[in-house]
Amino acid sequence: MDQVRLSRWLKAIIIGTGICGTVIYFLVFPMIGKDIVSDYPEFHSWYWPWLIFLWITAVPCYIALVSGWKIAADIGRDRSFSFENAKRLKLISILAAADAILVFAGNLIFLFLNMSHPSVFLMALLVVFGGIVLSVVFAALSHMVLKAAKLREENELTI
């Protein structure tokens, strides 16, 4: 697969991920929340705090998608191994870790405020684990792209 096709595929995946995320965050989560509130009216006061919390957790994800878009554009321009892409991958790693911490802290706070159930907290730990895994993977990718960019720069200086 050539660089331009790979770039197009990555951009299509990023667009699809953004659309799926938007549907989940702005359609599915509110509908699930409304269903829970209609079945259990005592949870009515929890609806907006939880929904706002979930929307806040989406912000790092969309910032990471923008960085991924820029990386895909650089791949299409045959600049895969650049210092900028290493920085973008490191940013994605930091965003994944920050989102995992945010999800953990938010769920813990809701649990202590008695606005959550321990089973919800345990399920959130799976999301936290996934975020930490992604953070480590993107940190490793960042390191490898940085090494490759340094090698490329050294080779360009060699006659």
C-alpha positions in Angstrom: 0.0 0.0 0.0 1.5 3.3 -1.0 1.7 6.4 1.3 -1.2 8.2 -0.3 -3.6 5.3 0.0 -2.5 4.7 3.6 -3.1 8.3 4.4 -6.6 8.1 2.9 -7.5 5.0 4.9 -6.2 6.5 8.1 -8.3 9.7 7.5 -11.4 7.6 6.7 -10.9 5.7 9.9 -10.4 8.9 11.9 -13.6 10.4 10.4 -15.5 7.2 11.1 -14.2 7.2 14.7 -15.2 10.8 15.1 -18.7 10.2 13.8 -19.1 7.1 16.0 -17.9 9.0 19.0 -20.3 11.8 18.3 -23.2 9.4 18.0 -22.3 7.7 21.2 -21.7 10.8 23.2 -24.6 12.9 22.0 -27.2 10.3 21.1 -26.6 7.0 22.9 -25.5 8.3 26.3 -28.4 10.8 26.6 -30.9 8.1 25.5 -29.5 5.6 28.0 -29.6 8.2 30.7 -33.2 9.1 29.9 -34.2 5.4 30.0 -32.5 4.9 33.4 -34.2 8.1 34.7 -37.6 6.9 33.4 -37.2 3.5 35.0 -35.7 4.9 38.2 -36.9 8.4 38.9 -34.8 8.7 42.0 -31.8 9.0 39.7 -33.1 12.1 38.1 -30.7 14.4 39.9 -27.8 12.3 38.6 -28.6 12.7 34.9 -26.9 16.0 34.1 -23.8 15.6 36.2 -23.1 12.2 34.6 -23.9 13.5 31.1 -21.6 16.5 31.5 -18.9 14.3 32.9 -19.1 12.0 29.9 -19.0 14.9 27.5 -15.9 16.2 29.3 -14.2 12.8 28.8 -14.8 13.2 25.0 -12.6 16.3 24.7 -9.2 14.6 25.0 -10.4 12.0 22.5 -11.3 14.6 19.9 -8.0 16.4 20.4 -6.2 13.1 19.8 -8.2 12.6 16.6 -7.1 16.0 15.3 -3.5 15.0 16.0 -4.1 11.7 14.3 -5.4 13.6 11.3 -2.3 15.7 11.1 -0.1 12.5 11.3 -2.2 10.9 8.5 -1.7 14.1 6.4 2.1 13.9 6.9 2.1 10.2 6.0 0.4 11.2 2.7 3.2 13.8 2.1 5.9 11.1 2.7 6.9 12.7 6.0 6.0 9.8 8.3 9.2 9.9 10.4 9.4 13.5 11.5 10.0 15.2 14.8 6.5 16.8 14.5 4.8 13.4 14.3 6.9 12.1 17.3 5.5 15.1 19.2 2.0 14.5 18.0 2.2 10.8 19.1 3.5 11.9 22.5 0.6 14.3 22.8 -1.8 11.5 22.0 -0.1 9.3 24.7 -0.5 12.1 27.2 -4.1 12.7 26.2 -4.9 9.0 26.6 -3.3 8.9 30.1 -5.1 12.1 31.1 -8.4 10.8 29.9 -7.8 7.5 31.8 -7.1 9.5 35.0 -10.1 11.7 34.4 -12.4 8.7 34.0 -10.9 7.1 37.1 -11.1 10.3 39.3 -14.6 11.2 38.0 -16.0 7.7 38.7 -14.3 7.7 42.1 -15.8 11.1 43.0 -19.3 10.0 41.8 -18.9 6.8 43.9 -18.0 8.8 47.0 -20.9 11.2 46.4 -23.2 8.2 46.3 -24.1 9.1 42.7 -22.8 5.8 41.3 -22.7 2.1 42.0 -19.6 0.0 42.6 -20.3 -2.1 39.5 -20.2 1.1 37.4 -16.8 1.9 39.0 -15.5 -1.6 38.2 -16.6 -1.2 34.6 -14.9 2.1 34.4 -11.7 0.5 35.4 -11.8 -1.4 32.1 -11.9 1.9 30.3 -9.1 3.2 32.5 -7.0 0.1 31.7 -7.7 0.6 27.9 -6.6 4.2 28.2 -3.4 3.3 29.9 -2.6 0.6 27.3 -3.2 3.2 24.5 -1.0 5.7 26.4 1.9 3.2 26.5 1.5 2.1 22.9 1.5 5.7 21.6 4.5 6.6 23.9 6.4 3.6 22.3 5.4 4.7 18.8 6.5 8.3 19.6 9.9 7.0 20.7 10.3 4.9 17.6 9.3 7.7 15.3 11.7 10.1 17.1 14.5 7.6 16.6 13.7 7.1 13.0 13.5 10.9 12.4 17.0 11.3 14.0 18.3 8.5 11.8 16.8 10.1 8.7 18.3 13.5 9.6 21.7 11.9 10.1 21.5 10.1 6.7 20.5 13.4 5.0 23.7 15.0 6.3 25.8 12.1 5.0 27.3 12.4 1.5 
